[in-house]
Amino acid sequence: MIDNLRDRVISRQSITKTEALQISMIQKIEMFDLFAAANRIRQTFRGDSVDLCAIVN
């Protein structure tokens, strides 16, 4: 399920509310798969760079 949703998000397709609820109920053993999918999505859309902003008073 997670790989399918990852691929859909990367191809800019939406997920349903039901699918989002299924993600929220995944078992602990699947958490690392979810983290890997989130990382892949981040790399696809944002890359590995980080922008920092600070306010100094």
Gaussian input, Z-matrix of N, CA and C with variables (Angstrom, degrees):
# hf/3-21g

backbone

0 1
 N
 C     1     B1
 C     2     B2     1     A1
 N     3     B3     2     A2     1     D1
 C     4     B4     3     A3     2     D2
 C     5     B5     4     A4     3     D3
 N     6     B6     5     A5     4     D4
 C     7     B7     6     A6     5     D5
 C     8     B8     7     A7     6     D6
 N     9     B9     8     A8     7     D7
 C    10    B10     9     A9     8     D8
 C    11    B11    10    A10     9     D9
 N    12    B12    11    A11    10    D10
 C    13    B13    12    A12    11    D11
 C    14    B14    13    A13    12    D12
 N    15    B15    14    A14    13    D13
 C    16    B16    15    A15    14    D14
 C    17    B17    16    A16    15    D15
 N    18    B18    17    A17    16    D16
 C    19    B19    18    A18    17    D17
 C    20    B20    19    A19    18    D18
 N    21    B21    20    A20    19    D19
 C    22    B22    21    A21    20    D20
 C    23    B23    22    A22    21    D21
 N    24    B24    23    A23    22    D22
 C    25    B25    24    A24    23    D23
 C    26    B26    25    A25    24    D24
 N    27    B27    26    A26    25    D25
 C    28    B28    27    A27    26    D26
 C    29    B29    28    A28    27    D27
 N    30    B30    29    A29    28    D28
 C    31    B31    30    A30    29    D29
 C    32    B32    31    A31    30    D30
 N    33    B33    32    A32    31    D31
 C    34    B34    33    A33    32    D32
 C    35    B35    34    A34    33    D33
 N    36    B36    35    A35    34    D34
 C    37    B37    36    A36    35    D35
 C    38    B38    37    A37    36    D36
 N    39    B39    38    A38    37    D37
 C    40    B40    39    A39    38    D38
 C    41    B41    40    A40    39    D39
 N    42    B42    41    A41    40    D40
 C    43    B43    42    A42    41    D41
 C    44    B44    43    A43    42    D42
 N    45    B45    44    A44    43    D43
 C    46    B46    45    A45    44    D44
 C    47    B47    46    A46    45    D45
 N    48    B48    47    A47    46    D46
 C    49    B49    48    A48    47    D47
 C    50    B50    49    A49    48    D48
 N    51    B51    50    A50    49    D49
 C    52    B52    51    A51    50    D50
 C    53    B53    52    A52    51    D51
 N    54    B54    53    A53    52    D52
 C    55    B55    54    A54    53    D53
 C    56    B56    55    A55    54    D54
 N    57    B57    56    A56    55    D55
 C    58    B58    57    A57    56    D56
 C    59    B59    58    A58    57    D57
 N    60    B60    59    A59    58    D58
 C    61    B61    60    A60    59    D59
 C    62    B62    61    A61    60    D60
 N    63    B63    62    A62    61    D61
 C    64    B64    63    A63    62    D62
 C    65    B65    64    A64    63    D63
 N    66    B66    65    A65    64    D64
 C    67    B67    66    A66    65    D65
 C    68    B68    67    A67    66    D66
 N    69    B69    68    A68    67    D67
 C    70    B70    69    A69    68    D68
 C    71    B71    70    A70    69    D69
 N    72    B72    71    A71    70    D70
 C    73    B73    72    A72    71    D71
 C    74    B74    73    A73    72    D72
 N    75    B75    74    A74    73    D73
 C    76    B76    75    A75    74    D74
 C    77    B77    76    A76    75    D75
 N    78    B78    77    A77    76    D76
 C    79    B79    78    A78    77    D77
 C    80    B80    79    A79    78    D78
 N    81    B81    80    A80    79    D79
 C    82    B82    81    A81    80    D80
 C    83    B83    82    A82    81    D81
 N    84    B84    83    A83    82    D82
 C    85    B85    84    A84    83    D83
 C    86    B86    85    A85    84    D84
 N    87    B87    86    A86    85    D85
 C    88    B88    87    A87    86    D86
 C    89    B89    88    A88    87    D87
 N    90    B90    89    A89    88    D88
 C    91    B91    90    A90    89    D89
 C    92    B92    91    A91    90    D90
 N    93    B93    92    A92    91    D91
 C    94    B94    93    A93    92    D92
 C    95    B95    94    A94    93    D93
 N    96    B96    95    A95    94    D94
 C    97    B97    96    A96    95    D95
 C    98    B98    97    A97    96    D96
 N    99    B99    98    A98    97    D97
 C   100   B100    99    A99    98    D98
 C   101   B101   100   A100    99    D99
 N   102   B102   101   A101   100   D100
 C   103   B103   102   A102   101   D101
 C   104   B104   103   A103   102   D102
 N   105   B105   104   A104   103   D103
 C   106   B106   105   A105   104   D104
 C   107   B107   106   A106   105   D105
 N   108   B108   107   A107   106   D106
 C   109   B109   108   A108   107   D107
 C   110   B110   109   A109   108   D108
 N   111   B111   110   A110   109   D109
 C   112   B112   111   A111   110   D110
 C   113   B113   112   A112   111   D111
 N   114   B114   113   A113   112   D112
 C   115   B115   114   A114   113   D113
 C   116   B116   115   A115   114   D114
 N   117   B117   116   A116   115   D115
 C   118   B118   117   A117   116   D116
 C   119   B119   118   A118   117   D117
 N   120   B120   119   A119   118   D118
 C   121   B121   120   A120   119   D119
 C   122   B122   121   A121   120   D120
 N   123   B123   122   A122   121   D121
 C   124   B124   123   A123   122   D122
 C   125   B125   124   A124   123   D123
 N   126   B126   125   A125   124   D124
 C   127   B127   126   A126   125   D125
 C   128   B128   127   A127   126   D126
 N   129   B129   128   A128   127   D127
 C   130   B130   129   A129   128   D128
 C   131   B131   130   A130   129   D129
 N   132   B132   131   A131   130   D130
 C   133   B133   132   A132   131   D131
 C   134   B134   133   A133   132   D132
 N   135   B135   134   A134   133   D133
 C   136   B136   135   A135   134   D134
 C   137   B137   136   A136   135   D135
 N   138   B138   137   A137   136   D136
 C   139   B139   138   A138   137   D137
 C   140   B140   139   A139   138   D138
 N   141   B141   140   A140   139   D139
 C   142   B142   141   A141   140   D140
 C   143   B143   142   A142   141   D141
 N   144   B144   143   A143   142   D142
 C   145   B145   144   A144   143   D143
 C   146   B146   145   A145   144   D144
 N   147   B147   146   A146   145   D145
 C   148   B148   147   A147   146   D146
 C   149   B149   148   A148   147   D147
 N   150   B150   149   A149   148   D148
 C   151   B151   150   A150   149   D149
 C   152   B152   151   A151   150   D150
 N   153   B153   152   A152   151   D151
 C   154   B154   153   A153   152   D152
 C   155   B155   154   A154   153   D153
 N   156   B156   155   A155   154   D154
 C   157   B157   156   A156   155   D155
 C   158   B158   157   A157   156   D156
 N   159   B159   158   A158   157   D157
 C   160   B160   159   A159   158   D158
 C   161   B161   160   A160   159   D159
 N   162   B162   161   A161   160   D160
 C   163   B163   162   A162   161   D161
 C   164   B164   163   A163   162   D162
 N   165   B165   164   A164   163   D163
 C   166   B166   165   A165   164   D164
 C   167   B167   166   A166   165   D165
 N   168   B168   167   A167   166   D166
 C   169   B169   168   A168   167   D167
 C   170   B170   169   A169   168   D168

   B1=1.4391
   B2=1.5352
   B3=1.3218
   B4=1.4604
   B5=1.5215
   B6=1.3300
   B7=1.4671
   B8=1.5237
   B9=1.3183
   B10=1.4607
   B11=1.5300
   B12=1.3198
   B13=1.4649
   B14=1.5244
   B15=1.3366
   B16=1.4704
   B17=1.5209
   B18=1.3186
   B19=1.4630
   B20=1.5230
   B21=1.3208
   B22=1.4684
   B23=1.5213
   B24=1.3226
   B25=1.4685
   B26=1.5234
   B27=1.3212
   B28=1.4637
   B29=1.5260
   B30=1.3313
   B31=1.4679
   B32=1.5304
   B33=1.3497
   B34=1.4662
   B35=1.5245
   B36=1.3170
   B37=1.4603
   B38=1.5234
   B39=1.3055
   B40=1.4607
   B41=1.5235
   B42=1.3266
   B43=1.4569
   B44=1.5259
   B45=1.3145
   B46=1.4624
   B47=1.5285
   B48=1.3157
   B49=1.4663
   B50=1.5238
   B51=1.3179
   B52=1.4638
   B53=1.5227
   B54=1.3188
   B55=1.4634
   B56=1.5231
   B57=1.3221
   B58=1.4655
   B59=1.5310
   B60=1.3239
   B61=1.4643
   B62=1.5237
   B63=1.3217
   B64=1.4641
   B65=1.5267
   B66=1.3248
   B67=1.4686
   B68=1.5245
   B69=1.3294
   B70=1.4635
   B71=1.5260
   B72=1.3253
   B73=1.4616
   B74=1.5309
   B75=1.3383
   B76=1.4621
   B77=1.5222
   B78=1.3064
   B79=1.4607
   B80=1.5271
   B81=1.3090
   B82=1.4685
   B83=1.5234
   B84=1.3108
   B85=1.4649
   B86=1.5293
   B87=1.3445
   B88=1.4644
   B89=1.5287
   B90=1.3225
   B91=1.4634
   B92=1.5247
   B93=1.3177
   B94=1.4589
   B95=1.5254
   B96=1.3405
   B97=1.4665
   B98=1.5280
   B99=1.3391
   B100=1.4620
   B101=1.5260
   B102=1.3386
   B103=1.4623
   B104=1.5215
   B105=1.3219
   B106=1.4673
   B107=1.5240
   B108=1.3247
   B109=1.4657
   B110=1.5257
   B111=1.3283
   B112=1.4632
   B113=1.5232
   B114=1.3195
   B115=1.4583
   B116=1.5211
   B117=1.3070
   B118=1.4757
   B119=1.5306
   B120=1.3261
   B121=1.4687
   B122=1.5245
   B123=1.3402
   B124=1.4645
   B125=1.5198
   B126=1.3206
   B127=1.4619
   B128=1.5255
   B129=1.3102
   B130=1.4603
   B131=1.5212
   B132=1.3204
   B133=1.4575
   B134=1.5263
   B135=1.3294
   B136=1.4667
   B137=1.5203
   B138=1.3178
   B139=1.4598
   B140=1.5159
   B141=1.3279
   B142=1.4610
   B143=1.5237
   B144=1.3205
   B145=1.4629
   B146=1.5253
   B147=1.3262
   B148=1.4546
   B149=1.5166
   B150=1.3202
   B151=1.4585
   B152=1.5226
   B153=1.3156
   B154=1.4550
   B155=1.5198
   B156=1.3087
   B157=1.4566
   B158=1.5290
   B159=1.3074
   B160=1.4586
   B161=1.5212
   B162=1.3035
   B163=1.4608
   B164=1.5245
   B165=1.3206
   B166=1.4583
   B167=1.5229
   B168=1.3110
   B169=1.4727
   B170=1.4975
   A1=110.73
   A2=117.36
   A3=120.98
   A4=111.22
   A5=116.97
   A6=119.95
   A7=111.35
   A8=116.75
   A9=121.40
   A10=110.66
   A11=116.74
   A12=120.60
   A13=110.98
   A14=117.05
   A15=121.04
   A16=110.58
   A17=116.19
   A18=120.31
   A19=111.80
   A20=116.81
   A21=119.85
   A22=111.26
   A23=117.03
   A24=120.51
   A25=110.15
   A26=117.41
   A27=120.71
   A28=110.88
   A29=116.94
   A30=119.72
   A31=111.65
   A32=115.39
   A33=124.02
   A34=113.79
   A35=116.35
   A36=121.44
   A37=108.28
   A38=116.42
   A39=121.04
   A40=111.22
   A41=114.92
   A42=119.75
   A43=107.35
   A44=116.28
   A45=120.87
   A46=110.59
   A47=115.93
   A48=120.11
   A49=110.64
   A50=116.24
   A51=120.40
   A52=110.96
   A53=116.99
   A54=120.70
   A55=111.01
   A56=116.92
   A57=120.31
   A58=110.39
   A59=117.05
   A60=120.34
   A61=111.23
   A62=116.94
   A63=120.35
   A64=110.69
   A65=116.80
   A66=120.18
   A67=110.25
   A68=116.72
   A69=119.85
   A70=112.64
   A71=117.44
   A72=121.09
   A73=113.29
   A74=117.49
   A75=118.34
   A76=110.43
   A77=115.08
   A78=121.85
   A79=110.06
   A80=115.94
   A81=121.00
   A82=111.89
   A83=116.72
   A84=119.95
   A85=111.97
   A86=117.03
   A87=121.24
   A88=113.08
   A89=117.28
   A90=120.85
   A91=112.69
   A92=117.85
   A93=119.88
   A94=111.17
   A95=117.08
   A96=120.42
   A97=110.13
   A98=116.28
   A99=120.68
   A100=110.47
   A101=117.66
   A102=121.28
   A103=110.97
   A104=116.85
   A105=121.07
   A106=110.65
   A107=117.06
   A108=120.71
   A109=110.59
   A110=116.71
   A111=120.62
   A112=110.67
   A113=116.98
   A114=121.04
   A115=110.94
   A116=117.07
   A117=121.18
   A118=110.57
   A119=117.13
   A120=121.35
   A121=109.77
   A122=116.91
   A123=120.69
   A124=110.90
   A125=117.41
   A126=120.57
   A127=111.33
   A128=116.85
   A129=121.07
   A130=111.51
   A131=116.95
   A132=120.24
   A133=114.57
   A134=118.12
   A135=120.16
   A136=114.12
   A137=117.90
   A138=120.13
   A139=111.68
   A140=115.61
   A141=120.78
   A142=113.28
   A143=117.77
   A144=119.40
   A145=110.81
   A146=115.00
   A147=122.15
   A148=108.02
   A149=117.27
   A150=122.49
   A151=108.28
   A152=116.29
   A153=121.29
   A154=109.68
   A155=115.17
   A156=120.90
   A157=107.30
   A158=116.73
   A159=119.83
   A160=109.31
   A161=114.66
   A162=121.12
   A163=106.90
   A164=116.11
   A165=120.79
   A166=107.87
   A167=115.74
   A168=120.52
   A169=110.35
   D1=-47.21
   D2=-175.42
   D3=-62.39
   D4=-43.09
   D5=179.70
   D6=-63.37
   D7=-39.28
   D8=178.38
   D9=-63.37
   D10=-45.67
   D11=179.29
   D12=-65.55
   D13=-40.63
   D14=177.34
   D15=-57.23
   D16=-47.54
   D17=-178.87
   D18=-64.01
   D19=-37.31
   D20=178.33
   D21=-66.78
   D22=-42.38
   D23=179.32
   D24=-64.63
   D25=-42.38
   D26=179.41
   D27=-62.82
   D28=-32.91
   D29=177.62
   D30=-88.37
   D31=16.13
   D32=173.86
   D33=64.95
   D34=32.48
   D35=173.77
   D36=-100.64
   D37=149.62
   D38=-179.36
   D39=-81.89
   D40=157.81
   D41=169.34
   D42=-105.66
   D43=157.52
   D44=-177.53
   D45=-85.36
   D46=166.52
   D47=175.68
   D48=-62.01
   D49=-38.34
   D50=178.64
   D51=-62.20
   D52=-42.40
   D53=178.27
   D54=-65.68
   D55=-39.04
   D56=177.32
   D57=-62.69
   D58=-40.17
   D59=176.91
   D60=-64.96
   D61=-38.37
   D62=177.32
   D63=-61.98
   D64=-39.35
   D65=177.38
   D66=-61.68
   D67=-40.68
   D68=-177.73
   D69=-68.34
   D70=-15.48
   D71=-178.07
   D72=-108.60
   D73=16.50
   D74=-178.57
   D75=-68.59
   D76=155.34
   D77=-179.43
   D78=-78.11
   D79=159.76
   D80=-179.41
   D81=-55.86
   D82=-36.80
   D83=-177.23
   D84=-64.60
   D85=-24.24
   D86=-179.60
   D87=-90.40
   D88=-5.57
   D89=-176.48
   D90=-58.86
   D91=-41.10
   D92=-178.59
   D93=-66.51
   D94=-32.21
   D95=174.38
   D96=-65.55
   D97=-39.67
   D98=177.95
   D99=-65.28
   D100=-43.12
   D101=178.50
   D102=-61.77
   D103=-42.06
   D104=179.40
   D105=-64.47
   D106=-39.95
   D107=178.69
   D108=-65.63
   D109=-42.89
   D110=178.74
   D111=-62.93
   D112=-39.96
   D113=178.01
   D114=-63.68
   D115=-42.56
   D116=179.48
   D117=-63.50
   D118=-41.40
   D119=177.74
   D120=-63.08
   D121=-44.73
   D122=178.84
   D123=-60.88
   D124=-45.28
   D125=179.50
   D126=-61.53
   D127=-38.85
   D128=-178.99
   D129=-64.24
   D130=-44.11
   D131=-173.23
   D132=-95.96
   D133=-27.93
   D134=-174.77
   D135=-121.87
   D136=-14.42
   D137=-178.25
   D138=74.74
   D139=-160.38
   D140=-177.22
   D141=-104.63
   D142=6.33
   D143=-178.91
   D144=-85.72
   D145=154.71
   D146=179.39
   D147=-128.58
   D148=132.75
   D149=175.62
   D150=-106.20
   D151=128.80
   D152=179.67
   D153=-112.24
   D154=145.92
   D155=177.93
   D156=-134.97
   D157=135.92
   D158=-179.96
   D159=-136.86
   D160=145.57
   D161=174.45
   D162=-112.38
   D163=124.31
   D164=-178.83
   D165=-113.85
   D166=125.69
   D167=178.36
   D168=-102.80

